[in-house]
Amino acid sequence: MKKPPKNISIVIPCFNEDACLNVLYEELCPVMDKLSCPYELIFVDDGSTDHTLETILLLSEQDFHVRWLSFSRNFGHQKALKAGLDYSQGEVVITMDADMQHPSALIFDMLACWADGYDIVDTIRIDSKQSNCFKTVSSRLFYRLMNFLSDVTVTEGCADFRLLDRKVIEALRGCREEYLFLRGMVSWVGFHRKQIPYQARMRYAGTTKYSLKKMILFAICGITSFSIRPLRWAILFAAFFALLSITEIIYVLYAVFISGQAVTGWASLAILISVLGAVILLMLGIIGEYLGKMFMQCKNRPEYIVRSENCSSSFNV
């Protein structure tokens, strides 16, 4: 059993969440005050185009617990989370979204698990009957495909609402990747972990920032970041269709030199060529995806650019 944490950091990435921030702050503060230990609320403005940053600045003027980062442009949800982890100072760090779907009261249960010796406490989203059917099915398909193709296991329904011990934060800080997939990275670093379920609430205001296109790109990023299995499958595909081509060649030679008949299977030949062309293009696409990620990683650009921040001060005890 661990002692209560010396201090706690709450990391909240924000992109055009102006309508949610005050409500989230009013819900979070009573929860954190009950813990009776120093804490900081780190809001990461991911290049918002509404009044998100202005609202965060007002909250920071009213409450010394509120700290903030502001990106020079929109770098994406995962990099906003990573920036919050990089700038956090707490012995325990909890990440959550700003849209009010993550229940703040669950923080008590997460800290109880941490006190029992767990370094990572993941929350597993339980979809309600009102959940979007397409999103539920596509999410389930993604996690099954991810776990089948990649070398790490990510639990279905795993959310970015989690608790991380300081030693996990230090391990994640050493991971500098252009294409971030934190759910996979948290699984990859290991440590002692526990999962607790939660019922997601409806978004308080605004719309989801993950369009269908972004969800597909996110899925591709997750799979290709933690496995080279698609490349190995490309080799198997190539071997299979090479064998098929050899079979076709044997058939053609037999028809010409042994049976003495003209080759009449133009339809099957055309189909074979079409299939081979499609498979070749697929393999080139897979290889190109990996080469593209290597190209961007080799540039060694910063993961994000902070325009301004107020996170350098130590905890106020």
N, C-alpha and C positions, 0 to 999 in steps of 0.2 A: 504493500500500500504506500503510494507516494504522498508526500506532504502537499498541501494546496500550492498551486503555481505561484511563483513570485510575482509574475505579471502576465497579462494576456493581450495579444494583438488580434483584432478582428479586421480582416482584409476584405474590402467590398469594391469590386470593379464596377464602374458606372459608364454607360454610354447612352446619353439622352434619357436619363432616368429622373429628371427634375421633379416630376409629379410624385415620385415614390419616396424621395430621400427623407423628407420631414417625417413622414409616417413611420418609416423604418427606424429613424433615429429615436422617435418617441417610444417605439416598442423595445428597442435594444437597451436603452439607458436603464430602465428599471431592472432588467435582467442582470446587467453588468453590475449595478449598484448592490444587488443582493449578494454578489460573490465576495464583496469586501476585500478586493485586492486591486492593485493598480492595473489599469487597462488603457488601451489606445484603440481608437476607431480609425483605420486608414482607408480613406476613400480614394480610389484611383480613377481619375477622369480620363477616359480613353478617347480623347479628342472629340468630346461632345459638341454638337452644334446648337443645342438649346441652352437653357440657363442652369445646367447641372453644376458647372464650376462655381457660378455665383452663389448657388444655394449651399454648396460645400463650404465656401469661404465664410458665409454668414454663420453657419453652424460652428466653424472653428473659432470665430470671434466670441461666440457665446459660451463655448465649452472647450477647455484646454485638452480634453481627451481626444478631440477630433483633429486628425492630421490628414494630410492630403498630398497627392501627386497629380500633376497635370501633364499629359503627353503632348508633344508638338503636333501630333496628328493621330488618327485612329490606327492603332497597331493591332487591335483584336483582343478578344476576351481573354485568351490564354496568356498573352503577354502582359495584360493588365494584372492578371492574377500573379504571374511571376514577379512583376515589379513590386507588388505589395508584399510578397514573401521576402524579396531582396531587402526591402526597406524596413521590414518589421523587426521589432526588438524584443518581443515577448518570449518568455520561456515556453509558452503555448501559443500557437497561432491557429486561428479558425478562419476559414474562407467561406464566404456566402455571397449570393447574388443580391442585387438591390431591388428586385421586383416584388419582394414580399412573399415569394413562393416558399422560401425556406423559413420554417418556424423558429423564431429566436429562442423559445423556451426549451428547445432541444439541446441548447448549449449546456444545460445542467447535466443531462444524461451523457453528453460527450465528455465533459470534465470528470464525471464519475468513472467512466471507462479509462480515462487517462490516469486517474488516481489508482486504478487497479493494475497499472503497469503497461498499458497499451500505448505505443508510440504514435500510431495512426488510428483515427476513428473515422471510418467512412460512413456516410449515410446512403441508404438504398431507397430510392423513390418508389413508392407504391402508387400506381396509377389508379385514379378513381373512375367510376363509371362515366363521369362527364369528360374524361380525357379524350383528346383527339385520337380517333381510331387509327388514322394513317400514321400519325407520329408514334403511337404505341407500337404498331406493327413494324415500322421502319427502324425504330430504336432497337427492338428485339432482334431484328435481322442483322443490324449493324454489330451488336455485341456478340452474336453467335459467329458471324463472319470474322470479326476481330479476333476472337479467342481461337478460332480454327486456323487462321492464317499466321497469327503473330506468336512471338515467343513469351509474351506476358499474358496474364489472365486478368481481365477487367470484368467485374461482376455486373450483370445486367441491371440497369437502373441506377448505377453508381453516379452520384452527382458531385458537383464541385463544392458542395457543402460538407466540409470535413475539418477535423482537428489534426494538427501536426505538431509533434514535439520539436524542440529546438534542434536536436541532432538530425532530425529528418530535414529541417529547413537548411541546415548547413550542407547536407548531402545534395539537396536540390540546387543550391546556389552554385555548386560546382558543375552543373549541367548547363552548358551553353549551346542551345540548339535554335536554329532559325525557324524550324517548324515544330512548334510546341504542342504536345499532347499530354497535359499534366496528369490525367487519369492513368495513362500508361506509365508515366515517369514515377508516380507515387507507388504504383505496383512494382515497378522495376527495382527501386531502391531497397525494397524489402522491409525489414524491421517488424516489430510485433504489432499486429493490427487487429481491429475488430470492426464489425459492421452492425449498424443499427438501422432499422426501417423508419421511414417517416411518410406521412401523408402530405403530399404537395398541395399547397393552396393555389387558388387562382391568382393570376398576375393582377396586381393592384391597379396598374394603369399602363398605358402604352401597349406596344406590340412586341412580340419576340424579335430579337435581333438575328436569329438563325433562320434564314430563308432555306428553301429546299436546296438551292445551289451551295450555300455555305455548309449545310449539313453533309452533303455529298463530299465536298472538299475536305471537311473535317474528318469524315470516315476514311478517306484515302490517306490523309495525313497520319491518322492513328495506325493504320495497317502498315504503311510503308516505313514508319518511324521505328518500328520494333520487330521487323522481320524481313528477311530476304527470301522467304518462301515463295512469293510470287515469281521471283526470278528463277528459282528452281523449277517451279511449275512450267515456266516458259520453255525450259530445257526438255521437260517431259513431253510437252505439246509438240515441240520440234521433233523429238525422237519418234513419237507416234505417227506424225504425218510423213516423216521421212520413210518409215516402214510402209505406210500406205502408198507412197509414191513408188517405192521399189516393187510393191505388189502390182501396181498399175503397169509398170515397165515390163515386168515378166509377162503379164497378160498380153500386152501389145506385141512383144517378141514372139510369143506363142502363136498369136493369131496370124502373124505375117509369115513366119518361117516354118511352122509345123502344120497348122491347119490350112494354110494357103488362102485364107480369107482376108479380105480387106478389113481394115479396122473400121467398125461401124459404131463404136461407143462414144460418139462425140458428145452426147449429153452428159455421160458419166465423167468424161474428161473435163468438160467445161465446169461441171460441179466441183470436181477435185481442184481445179485451178482456182476457182472462186473461194473455196474453203481455205486452201493454202494461203491465198492472198490475204484473207481476213485474219488468219492466225498469225501470219508474219507481221501484219500491221499491229495486232494486239500485243505481240511480244515486243515490237519496237516501242509501243506506247509505254509498256511496263518498264523497259530499260530506260526510256527517256525520262520517266518520272523519277527514277532513282538518280540518274545523271543530273537532272535539274536540281534535286535537293542537294547533291554534292556541290554543284556549281554555286548555289546560293550560300551554302555553309562555308565554302572556301573563301568567300569574300570577307568573312570575319567582321561583318558589320555589327554594330550594337543591336541587342535584341529589341530595344525600344529607346526613345529619346525623351527625356524628362524636360519639359519647358520650365516648370517651376514646381517647388515642393516645400512642404513644411513638416518634415519627418526626421530632422536631424537631432532634435533635442531628446534628452533622456526622459525616462518615466518620472512623472511627478508623484511622489509618494505621500 
